[in-house]
Amino acid sequence: MSSGVDTALLRLVGGVLALLVVASAIGALMHRFTRGDPGRAMVENINARIRAWWVMASVFAISVITGAVGSIALFTVISFLAMREFVTLAPTRRADHRALLWCFFAVTPVEYALIWIGWYGLFSILIPVYISIFVAIRVVLAGDTERFLERTATLQWAVMICVYFVSYVPALLMLRIPGHERQNAKLMFFLVLVVELSDVLQYIWGKAIGRRRIAPSISPNKTWAGFVGGTLSASAIGAAIWWATPFGPMTAATMAFVVTLMGFAGGLIMSAIKRDRGVKDYGSLIEGHGGILDRIDSLCFAAPVFFHLTRYFFAA
Amino acid sequence: MIANALASASSFVCGTGVQWRCDPESRAQRIYFGNHSSHLDFVIIWSALPGDARRLVRPVAGTDYWQRGVVRRYLADQVFHAVLIPRTQGLGCRCDAAKLSVGRMADEIGDRCSLIVFPEGTRRVDGEIGAFKSGLFHLSQLRPDVELIPVLLENLNRILPKGEVLPVPMLSRVIFGSPLTRVSGEGKHEFLARARAALVQLGAS
């Protein structure tokens, strides 16, 4: 930020704070007036989720406000924790141990270091080109051919989803947008806010009026009403905070809409992996939400698309 | 302090989720017996225990490994309070020396401490649970007053497999089962099969 504290960023943070206060108040009222065991269990889960949102929002806000250091550090940790959840479920074998070590302790820090030094060219191809090839080489050198393709693809997906896609969130800080210099923290805030609100709103719309399931074999909780209501209302919120972005209101709405669609698809993809492995959640790190991957599944698939659209149409 | 830091560090690296099917705060003397697939196994059981229990638990470990070098010796003596047994006569062997070792384990825990043992005798490579060696049976005969708790360790063979030095920080799970019931007059093979079944059973639920 060029001069002291960015007031638009503070307004965004204030808005999230207000939202959380309202959510907690509603949660408290629901706790008070809900009778019957199934209802109470659901309210308890909702309140656990709201409490976790307080923590997640605070961590995110603090890291964004501290600038590039905080944001890059936060997403490095998120990638690390997400990848550990991913490979815990993944069908790796003993021969993959060394390749896994490289993914955790070399690829992850290097990818984020490239954002820190602003080397966009290498950042954008390191994992899809070099690491994809390296992983295949390291696995083949280990000499175990059982389920070779599956294991190699699994490791490549692990770094793609958990490191590469996630790293696109702080990578927004690298963009040079004319007339919007040094203000990309707000762009990051916009992306994360719209994606996460879309998740929450899809949940609320789905619980309120959701009937027909959209993909019963993948995710029993996703309904048509939740999908339509959630994506549209999240897009409307995206449009309403256009002033924090380099976009006009209509473009902000479009961007938000694309991002929510990608987020929805991300949620489905990550759910499909869970169903295949026979689990409900990736972990238990975040109370009420499951693991960290359960929380960022939509962000993973929205961030790269948002980055490249913004870069193509707005960056110098 | 070193002990607490080490306990937190190892359960962080191994992302350990702990489940209890028995009372974690119980003051009863216990023999925790687990499946063995990684060097991390006893550290993870040890760090999953509540502080009080951790100070009173003594892992059984091989002398040859833990007497090598200052750091290992310090850890074994001062931090883990390990009961060190020459490996050739550990829980594995049926000779007199083995009986002697088992006798020492039974004595060393006195009337306050608990033990951590791995009745398979050695680390398994494939993550399966092997047949139990007879040591656990003799131990249970010598100390009929002590609770026998099966402890299932999941995924540690993937975090730090045999022969590797650096751990991949995946998530692991530790399940403490309920105490094995004592059956009077039970033979060695029946006992060992029952103890192993109790351990395997923990993974099914």
HADDOCK unambig.tbl for C-alpha pairs under 7 A between the chains (distance, minus, plus):
assign (segid A and resid 84 and name CA) (segid B and resid 169 and name CA) 6.22 0.50 0.50
assign (segid A and resid 84 and name CA) (segid B and resid 170 and name CA) 4.77 0.50 0.50
assign (segid A and resid 84 and name CA) (segid B and resid 171 and name CA) 6.58 0.50 0.50
assign (segid A and resid 85 and name CA) (segid B and resid 170 and name CA) 6.74 0.50 0.50
assign (segid A and resid 85 and name CA) (segid B and resid 171 and name CA) 6.66 0.50 0.50
assign (segid A and resid 87 and name CA) (segid B and resid 170 and name CA) 6.72 0.50 0.50
assign (segid A and resid 88 and name CA) (segid B and resid 170 and name CA) 5.34 0.50 0.50
assign (segid A and resid 88 and name CA) (segid B and resid 171 and name CA) 5.88 0.50 0.50
assign (segid A and resid 94 and name CA) (segid B and resid 158 and name CA) 6.63 0.50 0.50
assign (segid A and resid 100 and name CA) (segid B and resid 168 and name CA) 6.65 0.50 0.50
assign (segid A and resid 101 and name CA) (segid B and resid 168 and name CA) 5.77 0.50 0.50
